[in-house]
Amino acid sequence: MLNAKTKRAAATAAVAAAVTSAAAAAGADGRNAFGQPDLQGYWTNNTVVPFERPPELADKPFFTEEEAAEFTRRRLGPQETEPGTAEDVHYQLTDFGLDHSQNGVVPNLRTSLVVDPPNGRLPPLKPEAAEAARRRVEYQREHGFDSAQDRSLAERCIIWSHQIPIIPVGYNSNLQIYQARDYAVIQTEMMPDARIVPLDGRPPLPDAIRQWLGDSRGRYEGDALVIETTNFTGKSNIRGMPPGALLSRDARVTERFERVDDDRLLYRATVEDPFNWAVPWTIEYPLARIEGPMFEYACHEGNYGLANTLSGARAEERAAAEAARKGGGEND
């Protein structure tokens, strides 16, 4: 019998063969051999637009072209960090060419990725969700270095919070879309999980089956690919959520990839989570076509940082215990 890894490799190979066939038969009318809107290729969502609208921009949903150019210039300028802060310990991205300008910034006059609510900011957490988030933050403060399992999913290289919905990141902010007759495949460059989305009308997975990136099902509506994702684990979050907040098991994410022209897509995603928010919220931004290939972001290979973080915590504990022992001896 084939093991799970072999089965998955075979399924991926079958999808890849179908993708190659569809790409070869794509027509000039913007549709592929199956009559679907042709969304295939490499795309970037690289942007300087913040996730939420800055308070100083208040009720201003759009920049003028001149304002957008100045905002972009400022955001792409050198960003020095304050010595002694956590940000300063991390390497300066521009020292390694890892910045917003590496693939070019996609033009966008919006002042935030969040477009609904109209104020460009996430709705407030419900009281019960806010209290649960507070408790998680408190636990993390006291026990965050107890074990690897107490560190974040991102630190453990399991998933990152920008993957569903797809949210632009500081660098490697690119993705690739494949299409076959009955499947679409979406892969982000940063944490490159290949999300295989069935398009054949099959029902979602049973409620008991939960996945880190949820369970996605897709369909075409005109020139757009629409994907609905459910069956989250209740243990992941979305980039931009308040500290300690997690996406609940009842969450639903609806994404829309719409072909605008040969070199532009429009991405729109709505998050519904009745545990966390009383109303849904939506992000929207353009994607621009780029030349491939993408590069593997192998977060899990040689994840020395996690081991070093925990060994550092143990060293601090030993130092504190030794200081307490010596202090106690002096008072005897």
C-alpha positions as a LaTeX table, in Angstrom:
\begin{tabular}{lrrr}
\hline
Residue & $x$ (\AA) & $y$ (\AA) & $z$ (\AA) \\
\hline
Met1 & 0.00 & 0.00 & 0.00 \\
Leu2 & 1.11 & 3.55 & $-0.69$ \\
Asn3 & 1.92 & 5.68 & 2.34 \\
Ala4 & 0.48 & 9.18 & 2.77 \\
Lys5 & 3.62 & 10.92 & 1.51 \\
Thr6 & 3.69 & 8.81 & $-1.67$ \\
Lys7 & $-0.02$ & 9.39 & $-2.28$ \\
Arg8 & 0.39 & 13.14 & $-1.88$ \\
Ala9 & 3.38 & 13.18 & $-4.24$ \\
Ala10 & 1.37 & 11.26 & $-6.84$ \\
Ala11 & $-1.58$ & 13.62 & $-6.50$ \\
Thr12 & 0.68 & 16.66 & $-6.84$ \\
Ala13 & 2.31 & 15.17 & $-9.94$ \\
Ala14 & $-1.11$ & 14.57 & $-11.51$ \\
Val15 & $-2.15$ & 18.16 & $-10.85$ \\
Ala16 & 1.16 & 19.43 & $-12.26$ \\
Ala17 & 0.62 & 17.44 & $-15.47$ \\
Ala18 & $-2.87$ & 18.87 & $-15.86$ \\
Val19 & $-1.55$ & 22.37 & $-15.18$ \\
Thr20 & 1.09 & 22.02 & $-17.90$ \\
Ser21 & $-1.57$ & 20.91 & $-20.39$ \\
Ala22 & $-3.87$ & 23.79 & $-19.48$ \\
Ala23 & $-1.08$ & 26.36 & $-19.76$ \\
Ala24 & $-0.11$ & 25.10 & $-23.21$ \\
Ala25 & $-3.70$ & 25.47 & $-24.41$ \\
Ala26 & $-4.44$ & 28.89 & $-22.88$ \\
Gly27 & $-6.04$ & 31.24 & $-25.37$ \\
Ala28 & $-5.66$ & 34.92 & $-26.14$ \\
Asp29 & $-9.11$ & 35.72 & $-24.71$ \\
Gly30 & $-7.86$ & 35.50 & $-21.14$ \\
Arg31 & $-9.23$ & 32.00 & $-20.58$ \\
Asn32 & $-7.55$ & 28.64 & $-20.40$ \\
Ala33 & $-8.43$ & 25.40 & $-22.20$ \\
Phe34 & $-11.22$ & 24.71 & $-19.70$ \\
Gly35 & $-12.89$ & 28.11 & $-20.20$ \\
Gln36 & $-11.71$ & 29.33 & $-16.80$ \\
Pro37 & $-10.26$ & 32.82 & $-16.32$ \\
Asp38 & $-6.52$ & 32.35 & $-16.80$ \\
Leu39 & $-4.95$ & 33.26 & $-13.46$ \\
Gln40 & $-1.79$ & 31.19 & $-13.78$ \\
Gly41 & 1.66 & 32.55 & $-13.20$ \\
Tyr42 & 3.79 & 34.41 & $-10.70$ \\
Trp43 & 2.34 & 37.41 & $-8.90$ \\
Thr44 & 3.49 & 39.88 & $-6.28$ \\
Asn45 & 1.36 & 41.64 & $-3.68$ \\
Asn46 & 4.34 & 43.65 & $-2.46$ \\
Thr47 & 3.06 & 46.89 & $-0.97$ \\
Val48 & 3.83 & 49.67 & 1.48 \\
Val49 & 0.14 & 50.09 & 2.30 \\
Pro50 & $-0.43$ & 49.21 & 6.00 \\
Phe51 & $-2.84$ & 46.47 & 7.03 \\
Glu52 & $-4.97$ & 48.87 & 9.08 \\
Arg53 & $-5.41$ & 52.56 & 8.37 \\
Pro54 & $-3.14$ & 54.74 & 10.51 \\
Pro55 & $-5.10$ & 56.91 & 12.98 \\
Glu56 & $-3.70$ & 60.10 & 11.46 \\
Leu57 & $-5.42$ & 59.22 & 8.15 \\
Ala58 & $-8.76$ & 58.68 & 9.92 \\
Asp59 & $-11.52$ & 58.93 & 7.31 \\
Lys60 & $-9.22$ & 59.12 & 4.29 \\
Pro61 & $-9.61$ & 55.80 & 2.36 \\
Phe62 & $-7.52$ & 56.89 & $-0.65$ \\
Phe63 & $-4.36$ & 58.87 & $-1.31$ \\
Thr64 & $-3.98$ & 61.16 & $-4.26$ \\
Glu65 & $-1.30$ & 59.98 & $-6.69$ \\
Glu66 & 1.09 & 62.59 & $-5.30$ \\
Glu67 & 0.38 & 61.57 & $-1.70$ \\
Ala68 & 0.83 & 57.89 & $-2.56$ \\
Ala69 & 4.19 & 58.58 & $-4.21$ \\
Glu70 & 5.43 & 60.50 & $-1.15$ \\
Phe71 & 4.12 & 57.83 & 1.25 \\
Thr72 & 5.90 & 55.14 & $-0.79$ \\
Arg73 & 9.14 & 57.15 & $-0.83$ \\
Arg74 & 9.09 & 57.47 & 2.95 \\
Arg75 & 8.27 & 53.81 & 3.54 \\
Leu76 & 11.05 & 52.62 & 1.23 \\
Gly77 & 13.65 & 54.84 & 2.86 \\
Pro78 & 16.16 & 53.49 & 5.41 \\
Gln79 & 14.43 & 52.45 & 8.61 \\
Glu80 & 16.89 & 52.59 & 11.47 \\
Thr81 & 16.01 & 50.75 & 14.67 \\
Glu82 & 16.50 & 51.89 & 18.24 \\
Pro83 & 19.54 & 50.27 & 19.89 \\
Gly84 & 18.66 & 47.75 & 22.57 \\
Thr85 & 15.19 & 46.95 & 21.24 \\
Ala86 & 13.95 & 43.60 & 19.91 \\
Glu87 & 13.71 & 45.16 & 16.44 \\
Asp88 & 17.38 & 46.13 & 16.60 \\
Val89 & 18.44 & 42.53 & 17.34 \\
His90 & 16.85 & 41.33 & 14.10 \\
Tyr91 & 18.99 & 41.98 & 11.05 \\
Gln92 & 18.35 & 45.12 & 9.04 \\
Leu93 & 16.45 & 43.85 & 6.00 \\
Thr94 & 18.01 & 46.33 & 3.60 \\
Asp95 & 21.48 & 45.05 & 4.49 \\
Phe96 & 20.58 & 41.84 & 2.67 \\
Gly97 & 18.37 & 43.23 & $-0.08$ \\
Leu98 & 15.28 & 41.93 & 1.73 \\
Asp99 & 13.01 & 44.93 & 1.53 \\
His100 & 9.80 & 46.16 & $-0.04$ \\
Ser101 & 11.58 & 47.30 & $-3.20$ \\
Gln102 & 13.08 & 43.96 & $-4.27$ \\
Asn103 & 10.19 & 43.07 & $-6.61$ \\
Gly104 & 8.79 & 46.54 & $-7.06$ \\
Val105 & 5.79 & 47.88 & $-5.19$ \\
Val106 & 2.34 & 47.31 & $-6.70$ \\
Pro107 & 0.62 & 50.70 & $-7.18$ \\
Asn108 & $-2.27$ & 51.14 & $-4.75$ \\
Leu109 & $-3.92$ & 54.40 & $-3.74$ \\
Arg110 & $-5.64$ & 52.90 & $-0.69$ \\
Thr111 & $-4.49$ & 53.94 & 2.78 \\
Ser112 & $-5.09$ & 50.47 & 4.28 \\
Leu113 & $-5.54$ & 46.89 & 3.15 \\
Val114 & $-8.66$ & 46.69 & 5.31 \\
Val115 & $-11.51$ & 48.15 & 3.24 \\
Asp116 & $-14.44$ & 47.10 & 5.42 \\
Pro117 & $-15.26$ & 48.36 & 8.03 \\
Pro118 & $-15.07$ & 51.71 & 6.23 \\
Asn119 & $-12.69$ & 53.14 & 8.84 \\
Gly120 & $-10.02$ & 50.75 & 7.56 \\
Arg121 & $-9.53$ & 49.02 & 10.91 \\
Leu122 & $-10.50$ & 45.63 & 12.30 \\
Pro123 & $-13.70$ & 45.53 & 14.35 \\
Pro124 & $-13.12$ & 45.34 & 18.12 \\
Leu125 & $-12.99$ & 41.86 & 19.60 \\
Lys126 & $-16.10$ & 40.70 & 21.41 \\
Pro127 & $-15.70$ & 40.79 & 25.22 \\
Glu128 & $-15.33$ & 37.00 & 25.55 \\
Ala129 & $-12.75$ & 36.89 & 22.74 \\
Ala130 & $-10.85$ & 39.83 & 24.23 \\
Glu131 & $-10.72$ & 38.09 & 27.61 \\
Ala132 & $-9.47$ & 34.85 & 26.01 \\
Ala133 & $-6.76$ & 36.84 & 24.21 \\
Arg134 & $-5.75$ & 38.53 & 27.46 \\
Arg135 & $-5.42$ & 35.15 & 29.18 \\
Arg136 & $-3.24$ & 33.81 & 26.36 \\
Val137 & $-0.96$ & 36.84 & 26.56 \\
Glu138 & $-0.67$ & 36.39 & 30.32 \\
Tyr139 & 0.12 & 32.69 & 29.94 \\
Gln140 & 2.71 & 33.48 & 27.28 \\
Arg141 & 4.33 & 36.01 & 29.56 \\
Glu142 & 4.71 & 33.41 & 32.33 \\
His143 & 5.22 & 30.18 & 30.37 \\
Gly144 & 6.21 & 31.20 & 26.85 \\
Phe145 & 9.70 & 29.71 & 27.21 \\
Asp146 & 8.75 & 26.48 & 28.98 \\
Ser147 & 8.92 & 24.31 & 25.86 \\
Ala148 & 8.91 & 24.40 & 22.06 \\
Gln149 & 5.15 & 23.85 & 22.16 \\
Asp150 & 4.75 & 27.13 & 24.03 \\
Arg151 & 6.32 & 29.12 & 21.22 \\
Ser152 & 4.27 & 30.45 & 18.30 \\
Leu153 & 3.36 & 28.39 & 15.23 \\
Ala154 & 5.52 & 30.75 & 13.16 \\
Glu155 & 8.60 & 30.25 & 15.36 \\
Arg156 & 8.06 & 26.51 & 15.06 \\
Cys157 & 7.86 & 26.84 & 11.24 \\
Ile158 & 4.41 & 25.22 & 11.10 \\
Ile159 & 2.38 & 28.01 & 9.47 \\
Trp160 & 2.59 & 31.77 & 9.35 \\
Ser161 & $-0.24$ & 34.19 & 9.97 \\
His162 & $-0.20$ & 35.71 & 6.46 \\
Gln163 & $-1.20$ & 32.55 & 4.59 \\
Ile164 & $-5.05$ & 32.59 & 4.81 \\
Pro165 & $-6.16$ & 35.16 & 3.98 \\
Ile166 & $-3.07$ & 36.06 & 1.97 \\
Ile167 & $-1.57$ & 39.20 & 3.49 \\
Pro168 & 1.51 & 40.99 & 2.07 \\
Val169 & 4.72 & 40.53 & 4.05 \\
Gly170 & 7.95 & 42.51 & 4.31 \\
Tyr171 & 9.88 & 40.51 & 1.71 \\
Asn172 & 9.33 & 37.46 & $-0.55$ \\
Ser173 & 5.82 & 38.84 & $-0.90$ \\
Asn174 & 5.00 & 36.74 & $-3.94$ \\
Leu175 & 2.78 & 33.83 & $-4.89$ \\
Gln176 & 2.19 & 31.38 & $-7.73$ \\
Ile177 & $-1.15$ & 30.17 & $-9.06$ \\
Tyr178 & $-1.61$ & 26.91 & $-10.98$ \\
Gln179 & $-4.86$ & 25.82 & $-12.61$ \\
Ala180 & $-6.21$ & 22.45 & $-13.78$ \\
Arg181 & $-9.73$ & 21.49 & $-14.72$ \\
Asp182 & $-10.80$ & 20.37 & $-11.26$ \\
Tyr183 & $-8.18$ & 22.04 & $-9.06$ \\
Ala184 & $-6.43$ & 25.32 & $-8.42$ \\
Val185 & $-3.15$ & 25.47 & $-6.51$ \\
Ile186 & $-1.95$ & 28.56 & $-4.66$ \\
Gln187 & 1.52 & 28.75 & $-3.17$ \\
Thr188 & 3.01 & 31.70 & $-1.33$ \\
Glu189 & 6.78 & 32.24 & $-1.48$ \\
Met190 & 7.04 & 32.94 & 2.24 \\
Met191 & 6.17 & 29.60 & 3.90 \\
Pro192 & 5.47 & 27.77 & 0.63 \\
Asp193 & 2.58 & 25.44 & 1.49 \\
Ala194 & 0.92 & 24.35 & $-1.74$ \\
Arg195 & $-2.80$ & 24.88 & $-1.11$ \\
Ile196 & $-4.65$ & 22.47 & $-3.43$ \\
Val197 & $-8.23$ & 23.73 & $-3.89$ \\
Pro198 & $-10.82$ & 21.32 & $-5.36$ \\
Leu199 & $-13.18$ & 22.92 & $-7.92$ \\
Asp200 & $-15.40$ & 19.89 & $-8.59$ \\
Gly201 & $-18.21$ & 20.68 & $-6.15$ \\
Arg202 & $-17.21$ & 18.14 & $-3.51$ \\
Pro203 & $-18.48$ & 18.90 & 0.02 \\
Pro204 & $-16.15$ & 20.22 & 2.72 \\
Leu205 & $-14.34$ & 17.80 & 5.01 \\
Pro206 & $-16.28$ & 16.44 & 8.00 \\
Asp207 & $-16.34$ & 18.78 & 10.97 \\
Ala208 & $-14.06$ & 16.49 & 12.96 \\
Ile209 & $-11.20$ & 16.96 & 10.47 \\
Arg210 & $-9.33$ & 20.20 & 11.14 \\
Gln211 & $-6.27$ & 21.58 & 9.36 \\
Trp212 & $-3.78$ & 24.36 & 10.08 \\
Leu213 & $-4.75$ & 26.18 & 6.87 \\
Gly214 & $-8.35$ & 25.03 & 6.97 \\
Asp215 & $-10.23$ & 23.19 & 4.24 \\
Ser216 & $-10.63$ & 25.12 & 0.98 \\
Arg217 & $-13.25$ & 24.66 & $-1.76$ \\
Gly218 & $-13.37$ & 26.79 & $-4.91$ \\
Arg219 & $-15.57$ & 27.80 & $-7.81$ \\
Tyr220 & $-15.46$ & 30.26 & $-10.71$ \\
Glu221 & $-17.73$ & 33.27 & $-10.92$ \\
Gly222 & $-17.23$ & 35.15 & $-14.18$ \\
Asp223 & $-13.61$ & 36.28 & $-14.31$ \\
Ala224 & $-12.94$ & 35.40 & $-10.68$ \\
Leu225 & $-11.86$ & 32.36 & $-8.67$ \\
Val226 & $-13.77$ & 32.25 & $-5.38$ \\
Ile227 & $-12.42$ & 30.11 & $-2.52$ \\
Glu228 & $-14.19$ & 29.42 & 0.77 \\
Thr229 & $-12.12$ & 28.00 & 3.64 \\
Thr230 & $-13.48$ & 26.46 & 6.85 \\
Asn231 & $-12.43$ & 23.75 & 9.33 \\
Phe232 & $-9.69$ & 25.75 & 11.05 \\
Thr233 & $-8.05$ & 24.32 & 14.16 \\
Gly234 & $-8.80$ & 27.20 & 16.52 \\
Lys235 & $-5.05$ & 27.46 & 17.21 \\
Ser236 & $-3.89$ & 29.81 & 14.43 \\
Asn237 & $-4.16$ & 33.55 & 13.94 \\
Ile238 & $-4.23$ & 36.09 & 11.13 \\
Arg239 & $-1.56$ & 38.71 & 10.70 \\
Gly240 & $-2.96$ & 41.92 & 12.12 \\
Met241 & $-5.14$ & 40.34 & 14.83 \\
Pro242 & $-4.68$ & 41.68 & 18.38 \\
Pro243 & $-2.04$ & 39.94 & 20.54 \\
Gly244 & $-3.28$ & 36.62 & 21.92 \\
Ala245 & $-6.31$ & 36.43 & 19.61 \\
Leu246 & $-6.83$ & 33.24 & 17.60 \\
Leu247 & $-9.10$ & 32.41 & 14.70 \\
Ser248 & $-11.93$ & 30.27 & 16.06 \\
Arg249 & $-13.01$ & 26.86 & 14.77 \\
Asp250 & $-16.16$ & 28.48 & 13.35 \\
Ala251 & $-14.28$ & 30.97 & 11.17 \\
Arg252 & $-14.85$ & 31.21 & 7.43 \\
Val253 & $-12.54$ & 32.98 & 4.97 \\
Thr254 & $-13.87$ & 33.82 & 1.49 \\
Glu255 & $-11.24$ & 34.83 & $-1.05$ \\
Arg256 & $-11.72$ & 36.22 & $-4.55$ \\
Phe257 & $-8.99$ & 36.34 & $-7.22$ \\
Glu258 & $-10.30$ & 38.43 & $-10.10$ \\
Arg259 & $-8.53$ & 38.89 & $-13.43$ \\
Val260 & $-8.33$ & 42.60 & $-14.27$ \\
Asp261 & $-6.03$ & 42.36 & $-17.31$ \\
Asp262 & $-3.06$ & 40.31 & $-18.49$ \\
Asp263 & $-0.80$ & 41.69 & $-15.78$ \\
Arg264 & $-3.15$ & 42.49 & $-12.89$ \\
Leu265 & $-5.33$ & 40.57 & $-10.46$ \\
Leu266 & $-7.54$ & 41.96 & $-7.72$ \\
Tyr267 & $-7.53$ & 40.03 & $-4.44$ \\
Arg268 & $-10.35$ & 40.40 & $-1.95$ \\
Ala269 & $-10.85$ & 38.37 & 1.22 \\
Thr270 & $-13.60$ & 38.47 & 3.84 \\
Val271 & $-13.18$ & 36.97 & 7.30 \\
Glu272 & $-16.22$ & 35.86 & 9.28 \\
Asp273 & $-15.67$ & 34.65 & 12.83 \\
Pro274 & $-18.68$ & 34.95 & 15.15 \\
Phe275 & $-16.61$ & 34.19 & 18.24 \\
Asn276 & $-14.16$ & 37.03 & 17.68 \\
Trp277 & $-16.15$ & 39.73 & 15.86 \\
Ala278 & $-19.76$ & 40.85 & 15.65 \\
Val279 & $-19.33$ & 41.73 & 11.97 \\
Pro280 & $-17.12$ & 40.42 & 9.13 \\
Trp281 & $-14.11$ & 42.35 & 7.86 \\
Thr282 & $-12.56$ & 42.55 & 4.39 \\
Ile283 & $-9.18$ & 43.28 & 2.85 \\
Glu284 & $-8.51$ & 44.15 & $-0.80$ \\
Tyr285 & $-5.39$ & 44.84 & $-2.86$ \\
Pro286 & $-3.99$ & 44.41 & $-6.40$ \\
Leu287 & $-1.42$ & 41.86 & $-7.54$ \\
Ala288 & 1.02 & 42.43 & $-10.40$ \\
Arg289 & 2.52 & 39.79 & $-12.66$ \\
Ile290 & 6.24 & 39.14 & $-12.19$ \\
Glu291 & 8.87 & 36.86 & $-13.68$ \\
Gly292 & 9.49 & 33.60 & $-11.82$ \\
Pro293 & 10.69 & 31.48 & $-10.34$ \\
Met294 & 10.03 & 31.86 & $-6.65$ \\
Phe295 & 12.63 & 30.81 & $-4.12$ \\
Glu296 & 12.11 & 28.22 & $-1.42$ \\
Tyr297 & 11.67 & 29.66 & 2.04 \\
Ala298 & 12.82 & 26.63 & 4.06 \\
Cys299 & 11.97 & 27.92 & 7.52 \\
His300 & 12.16 & 24.46 & 9.11 \\
Glu301 & 15.67 & 23.59 & 7.91 \\
Gly302 & 18.18 & 24.21 & 10.66 \\
Asn303 & 15.70 & 26.08 & 12.85 \\
Tyr304 & 18.47 & 26.94 & 15.28 \\
Gly305 & 16.68 & 30.01 & 16.55 \\
Leu306 & 14.06 & 27.95 & 18.41 \\
Ala307 & 16.65 & 25.80 & 20.18 \\
Asn308 & 18.73 & 28.86 & 21.02 \\
Thr309 & 15.68 & 30.68 & 22.40 \\
Leu310 & 14.91 & 27.82 & 24.78 \\
Ser311 & 18.56 & 27.28 & 25.79 \\
Gly312 & 18.82 & 31.01 & 26.50 \\
Ala313 & 15.77 & 30.80 & 28.76 \\
Arg314 & 17.31 & 27.86 & 30.65 \\
Ala315 & 20.56 & 29.83 & 31.05 \\
Glu316 & 18.65 & 32.78 & 32.50 \\
Glu317 & 16.85 & 30.46 & 34.92 \\
Arg318 & 20.14 & 28.95 & 36.10 \\
Ala319 & 21.64 & 32.42 & 36.53 \\
Ala320 & 18.61 & 33.57 & 38.53 \\
Ala321 & 18.73 & 30.46 & 40.72 \\
Glu322 & 22.46 & 30.95 & 41.34 \\
Ala323 & 21.94 & 34.61 & 42.22 \\
Ala324 & 19.14 & 33.67 & 44.62 \\
Arg325 & 21.33 & 30.99 & 46.21 \\
Lys326 & 24.20 & 33.41 & 46.74 \\
Gly327 & 21.86 & 36.09 & 48.01 \\
Gly328 & 20.34 & 33.67 & 50.49 \\
Gly329 & 23.77 & 32.60 & 51.72 \\
Glu330 & 24.80 & 36.17 & 52.40 \\
Asn331 & 21.73 & 36.70 & 54.60 \\
Asp332 & 22.32 & 33.57 & 56.70 \\
\hline
\end{tabular}
